[in-house]
Amino acid sequence: MYTLGALLLAAVLLGAVTTVVDSVLGTIGLSAIIKKIPIIGSNWNLLVAIGMMAVIDINLISAWGLGMTDKWMVYVANGAIVYGMVPLKDAVVSMVGKGLRA
């Protein structure tokens, strides 16, 4: 249960980090250039998620008993899972906003 809560909080943090990174890149004029790069532009938020997990250096998937041999694998796996949790985070926020009514 705590792992799910930690993943949801990391997804909320990812929303804030993505907003700040996009704002900074827009200010310095690199946002449009990055979005035009074929593979990087379409997966930019995933790359930000992986970078965020590398910076905060926590291993959320270790609670499931998953062990990785290299540190970069931990960052990529955690970043991908947190990025995948964004729709669930949106659903939880919507549910709480409705007063936990279905």
C-alpha positions as CSV (number, residue, x, y, z in Angstrom):
1,M,0.0,0.0,0.0
2,Y,2.8,2.4,0.9
3,T,4.5,1.6,-2.5
4,L,1.3,2.7,-4.3
5,G,1.2,5.9,-2.3
6,A,4.9,6.6,-3.0
7,L,4.3,6.0,-6.8
8,L,1.3,8.4,-6.8
9,L,3.4,11.0,-5.0
10,A,6.2,10.5,-7.5
11,A,3.7,11.0,-10.3
12,V,2.5,14.2,-8.7
13,L,6.1,15.3,-8.4
14,L,6.7,14.4,-12.1
15,G,3.9,16.7,-13.1
16,A,5.6,19.6,-11.3
17,V,9.0,18.7,-12.6
18,T,7.7,18.4,-16.2
19,T,6.0,21.8,-15.9
20,V,9.2,23.5,-14.7
21,V,11.5,21.8,-17.3
22,D,9.1,22.8,-20.1
23,S,8.9,26.3,-18.8
24,V,12.6,26.7,-18.6
25,L,13.2,25.2,-22.0
26,G,10.5,27.5,-23.4
27,T,12.1,30.5,-21.9
28,I,15.5,29.8,-23.4
29,G,14.0,28.8,-26.7
30,L,14.8,25.1,-26.8
31,S,11.4,23.6,-26.3
32,A,10.4,23.7,-30.0
33,I,13.8,22.3,-31.0
34,I,13.5,19.4,-28.6
35,K,9.9,18.6,-29.6
36,K,11.0,18.3,-33.3
37,I,13.7,15.6,-32.7
38,P,11.9,12.4,-33.8
39,I,12.4,10.0,-30.9
40,I,13.2,12.4,-28.1
41,G,10.4,14.8,-28.8
42,S,7.7,12.2,-28.7
43,N,9.1,10.6,-25.5
44,W,10.2,13.8,-23.7
45,N,8.1,13.3,-20.6
46,L,9.4,9.7,-20.2
47,L,13.0,11.1,-20.4
48,V,12.1,13.7,-17.8
49,A,10.7,11.0,-15.5
50,I,13.9,8.9,-15.9
51,G,16.0,12.0,-15.2
52,M,13.9,12.9,-12.1
53,M,14.3,9.4,-10.7
54,A,18.1,9.7,-11.2
55,V,18.2,13.0,-9.4
56,I,16.1,12.0,-6.4
57,D,17.8,8.5,-6.4
58,I,15.1,6.4,-4.8
59,N,14.2,2.8,-5.7
60,L,10.4,2.5,-5.6
61,I,10.3,-0.9,-7.3
62,S,12.5,-2.6,-4.7
63,A,9.4,-3.0,-2.6
64,W,8.2,-5.5,-5.1
65,G,11.4,-7.5,-4.8
66,L,12.8,-6.4,-8.2
67,G,16.5,-6.2,-8.1
68,M,18.5,-4.6,-10.9
69,T,22.2,-5.3,-11.6
70,D,23.1,-1.8,-12.7
71,K,22.1,1.6,-11.3
72,W,20.9,2.9,-14.7
73,M,18.4,0.0,-14.9
74,V,16.9,1.2,-11.6
75,Y,16.5,4.7,-12.9
76,V,14.9,3.6,-16.2
77,A,12.5,1.1,-14.6
78,N,11.4,3.5,-11.8
79,G,11.1,6.4,-14.3
80,A,8.9,4.3,-16.7
81,I,6.7,3.1,-13.8
82,V,6.2,6.6,-12.5
83,Y,5.5,7.9,-16.0
84,G,2.9,5.1,-16.3
85,M,1.3,6.1,-13.0
86,V,0.3,9.5,-14.3
87,P,-3.2,8.4,-15.6
88,L,-3.8,6.6,-12.3
89,K,-2.8,9.8,-10.4
90,D,-5.2,11.8,-12.5
91,A,-8.0,9.3,-11.7
92,V,-7.2,9.4,-7.9
93,V,-7.2,13.2,-7.9
94,S,-10.5,13.3,-9.8
95,M,-12.0,10.8,-7.4
96,V,-10.9,12.8,-4.4
97,G,-12.1,16.0,-6.0
98,K,-15.6,14.4,-6.3
99,G,-15.6,13.6,-2.7
100,L,-14.8,9.9,-3.2
101,R,-18.2,9.4,-4.9
102,A,-18.4,7.0,-7.9
